Amino acid sequence: AIQILKTKPETREIPVVFLTRLDDVDNEIKGLELGAVDYIIKPFLPPLLRKHVEAHLMVENQKKQLKTQTQKLVASQLELQTINSDLQKAVEQKAKDMLMLQRALMSTMADLVESRDHFTGGHIERTQGGLRILIEALRDLGLYQDIIADWDMDQILRASQLHDVGKIAIRDSILLKPGRLTPEEFEEMKKHTTYGVDIISKVEKNIAESPFLTHAKIFAATHHEKWDGTGYPKGLRGEETPLQGRLMAIADVYDALSSYRPYKEPMSHDDSMKIILDGRGTHFDPILVDLFAETESQFRKLGD
């Protein structure tokens, strides 16, 4: 009979107590193995039997309560997981929205600079192209790997858009002058590097730490430094100038040489290339000049 009870879903949880005259150990073990919760041998005292039954009913009641509580706990955990997942998705979406907004704002600032200085149209896009060529070549040849291993190409290129952002603070009479600058005007123009750092630093104060802005500030501050220490604004020498600035120096000068300016016609690719090669070890990082020479055919196509 107990075997039948234990096979039916509606009765399998009912506790079974054996009342029997069979008092040998083998029968007791067999009864317990079949699923009985107790084995009482006749004759027995009714009060004692009652206590046994009450104890087993109490245990079963506690088991049911525990099961119910466990089910509620599992349900609560699943609900909490759902809430956490929804919150995580909301946070991730918020972060994406903030990143998109940041990108849009930074891109707008870069476009503003380029729209003011209409003599250098396309400069940002072309210098980004030059940077990409040089960085990809560094990776292919295993150069400066300790520095560039963690660089995100998209982030670096977007940050480079702001290398001239400080020109926003330069007077139109200087920035838009259709001719060569006087020494005094050139000294003022040189300040666009420090102005750029100030502008980006102000942005940094209002957002969380950003590798993008860190790169942007380096580009703004150091793209006019020279390998021999004669650059500006700080006169950094050799590898005192971060790699970002040394890379931008080549991309920036190449574009300035090969593009139209109010005070000069664009130089040919070969002439522009010769000036950069001649600046090896003085204006530019020798390793990067050698890299430029190896990739010059790609630079030739930047203006196409």
C-alpha positions in Angstrom: 0.0 0.0 0.0 2.8 2.4 0.9 4.3 1.8 -2.5 1.0 2.9 -4.2 0.9 6.0 -2.0 4.4 7.0 -2.9 3.8 6.7 -6.7 0.9 9.1 -6.8 1.7 12.9 -6.8 -1.3 13.7 -4.6 -0.3 11.3 -1.9 3.4 10.9 -2.1 4.0 13.7 0.5 1.7 12.1 3.1 3.9 10.8 6.1 3.4 7.1 6.7 3.8 5.4 10.1 4.0 1.6 10.3 2.1 -0.1 13.2 3.2 -3.7 13.2 4.0 -6.8 15.3 7.0 -7.5 13.2 9.8 -6.4 15.5 12.9 -7.7 13.7 15.4 -5.2 12.3 15.1 -6.3 8.7 11.4 -5.5 8.5 12.0 -2.2 10.2 14.7 -1.3 7.7 12.5 -2.4 4.8 9.6 -0.3 6.0 11.8 2.8 6.2 13.3 2.1 2.8 9.7 2.0 1.4 9.3 5.6 2.6 7.8 5.3 6.1 8.7 8.1 8.5 8.3 5.9 11.6 8.1 2.2 12.6 6.1 1.5 15.8 5.8 -2.0 17.2 2.7 -3.3 18.8 1.6 -3.2 21.5 2.0 0.6 21.9 0.7 3.3 24.2 -1.9 5.6 22.5 -0.5 8.8 24.0 2.9 7.9 22.7 1.5 7.1 19.3 -0.2 10.5 19.3 3.0 12.3 20.1 4.8 10.4 17.3 2.1 11.5 14.9 2.1 15.1 16.1 5.8 15.3 15.8 5.7 14.0 12.2 2.9 16.3 11.3 4.9 19.2 12.8 7.9 18.2 10.7 5.8 18.0 7.6 4.2 21.4 8.3 7.7 22.9 8.7 8.8 21.3 5.5 5.9 22.8 3.7 6.6 26.2 5.2 10.2 25.9 4.3 9.3 24.9 0.8 6.9 27.9 0.4 9.5 30.2 1.8 12.1 28.8 -0.5 9.8 29.3 -3.5 9.1 32.9 -2.4 12.8 33.5 -2.0 13.6 32.0 -5.4 10.8 34.2 -6.9 12.2 37.2 -5.1 15.7 36.5 -6.4 14.4 36.1 -9.9 12.5 39.3 -9.6 15.6 41.0 -8.2 17.7 39.6 -11.0 15.2 41.0 -13.5 15.3 44.4 -11.8 19.1 44.4 -11.7 19.2 43.4 -15.4 16.8 46.2 -16.3 18.9 48.6 -14.3 22.1 47.4 -15.9 20.5 47.9 -19.3 19.3 51.3 -18.4 22.8 52.3 -17.1 24.5 50.9 -20.2 22.0 52.8 -22.4 22.6 55.9 -20.4 26.4 55.5 -20.9 25.9 55.0 -24.6 23.7 58.1 -24.8 26.3 60.1 -22.9 29.1 58.8 -25.1 27.1 59.7 -28.2 26.5 63.1 -26.8 30.2 63.5 -25.9 31.2 62.5 -29.4 28.7 64.9 -31.0 29.9 67.8 -28.8 33.5 67.1 -29.4 32.9 66.7 -33.2 31.0 70.0 -33.2 33.8 71.8 -31.5 36.3 70.4 -34.0 33.9 71.5 -36.9 33.6 74.9 -35.3 37.4 75.3 -35.4 37.6 74.2 -39.0 34.7 76.4 -40.1 36.4 79.5 -38.6 39.8 78.7 -40.2 38.3 78.1 -43.6 41.8 78.1 -45.2 42.4 74.6 -43.6 39.3 72.8 -44.8 39.6 69.1 -44.5 42.6 69.3 -42.3 41.0 67.2 -39.5 40.0 64.4 -41.8 43.4 64.3 -43.5 45.4 64.3 -40.3 43.2 61.5 -38.9 44.0 59.6 -42.1 47.8 60.2 -41.5 47.5 59.1 -37.9 45.7 55.9 -38.9 48.4 55.1 -41.4 51.2 55.6 -38.9 49.6 53.8 -36.0 48.6 50.8 -38.1 52.2 50.6 -39.4 53.5 50.8 -35.8 51.3 47.8 -34.9 52.3 45.8 -38.0 56.1 46.3 -37.2 55.8 45.9 -33.5 57.1 49.4 -32.7 56.3 51.2 -29.5 54.0 48.3 -28.5 54.4 49.1 -24.8 52.6 52.4 -25.5 50.0 51.6 -28.1 49.0 48.1 -27.0 45.9 49.5 -25.1 45.1 52.2 -27.6 41.6 52.1 -29.2 42.0 53.3 -32.8 38.5 54.9 -33.0 39.1 56.7 -29.6 42.5 58.0 -30.7 41.3 59.3 -34.0 38.3 61.0 -32.5 40.5 62.6 -29.8 42.9 63.9 -32.6 40.0 66.0 -33.9 40.6 68.3 -31.0 44.3 69.0 -31.5 43.6 72.5 -32.8 40.6 73.2 -30.6 42.5 76.0 -28.9 42.2 78.1 -32.1 38.6 78.9 -31.0 40.3 81.4 -28.6 42.5 83.0 -31.3 41.4 86.4 -32.6 39.9 86.4 -36.1 42.5 89.1 -37.2 45.2 86.5 -36.6 43.4 83.2 -37.4 42.0 84.5 -40.6 44.8 86.8 -41.7 45.3 86.3 -45.5 49.1 86.2 -45.3 52.1 85.5 -43.1 51.9 86.4 -39.5 54.2 88.9 -37.8 56.4 87.5 -35.1 54.0 89.0 -32.5 51.0 87.4 -34.2 52.8 84.1 -34.4 53.5 84.2 -30.7 49.8 84.6 -30.1 48.9 81.9 -32.6 51.3 79.5 -30.7 49.0 79.9 -27.6 46.4 77.7 -29.3 48.1 74.7 -27.8 47.7 75.9 -24.2 44.2 77.3 -24.9 43.3 73.8 -26.2 44.5 72.2 -23.0 42.5 74.7 -20.9 39.3 74.1 -22.9 39.6 70.3 -22.7 40.4 70.5 -19.0 37.2 72.4 -18.3 35.2 69.7 -20.1 37.0 67.1 -18.0 35.7 68.7 -14.8 32.1 68.1 -15.7 32.3 64.4 -16.7 33.8 61.2 -15.4 37.4 60.2 -16.2 37.7 59.8 -19.9 40.7 58.2 -21.8 39.3 60.0 -24.9 39.8 63.5 -23.3 43.2 62.4 -21.9 44.3 61.7 -25.5 42.7 64.8 -26.8 44.5 67.0 -24.2 47.9 65.4 -25.1 47.2 66.0 -28.8 46.3 69.6 -28.2 49.3 70.2 -25.9 52.1 68.5 -27.8 51.6 68.4 -31.5 53.9 71.4 -32.1 56.8 70.0 -29.9 59.9 69.0 -31.7 62.4 66.1 -31.2 65.3 68.5 -30.6 63.5 70.6 -28.0 62.9 73.7 -30.2 59.1 73.3 -30.4 56.4 74.8 -28.3 54.8 75.4 -25.9 57.2 73.6 -23.5 60.2 72.8 -25.6 60.0 69.1 -24.8 62.9 67.0 -26.1 62.8 63.5 -27.6 60.5 61.1 -25.9 59.5 63.7 -23.3 56.9 64.5 -25.9 54.2 61.7 -25.7 53.8 59.5 -28.7 50.5 61.0 -29.6 52.1 64.4 -30.1 55.0 62.9 -32.1 52.7 61.2 -34.4 50.5 64.2 -34.9 53.5 66.4 -35.6 54.2 64.4 -38.8 50.5 64.1 -39.9 50.0 67.8 -39.1 53.1 69.1 -40.9 52.6 66.9 -43.9 49.0 68.3 -44.3 50.2 71.9 -43.8 52.9 71.4 -46.5 50.7 69.6 -49.0 47.6 71.9 -48.6 46.8 75.4 -49.7 47.5 78.3 -47.2 46.9 82.0 -47.8 50.7 82.5 -47.8 51.7 79.6 -50.0 50.5 77.2 -52.7 50.3 73.5 -51.8 53.6 71.6 -52.2 53.8 68.4 -54.1 53.9 65.1 -52.2 57.5 64.6 -53.0 58.5 68.0 -51.8 56.5 67.6 -48.6 58.0 64.2 -48.0 61.5 65.6 -48.5 61.0 68.3 -45.8 59.7 65.7 -43.3 62.7 63.3 -44.1 65.1 66.3 -43.6 63.5 66.8 -40.2 64.5 63.4 -39.0 66.1 63.7 -35.6 65.5 67.5 -35.4 61.8 68.2 -35.8 60.5 64.6 -35.8 61.0 61.3 -34.0 63.5 59.3 -36.2 61.6 56.1 -35.9 58.4 57.8 -37.0 60.1 59.5 -40.0 61.4 56.1 -41.1 57.9 54.8 -40.8 56.6 57.7 -42.8 59.0 56.9 -45.5 57.8 53.3 -45.7 54.2 54.4 -45.9 54.6 57.5 -48.1 52.5 55.9 -50.9 49.5 55.9 -48.5 50.1 59.5 -47.5 50.2 60.4 -51.2 46.5 59.3 -51.5 45.2 61.3 -48.5 44.3 64.3 -50.6 42.5 62.3 -53.3 
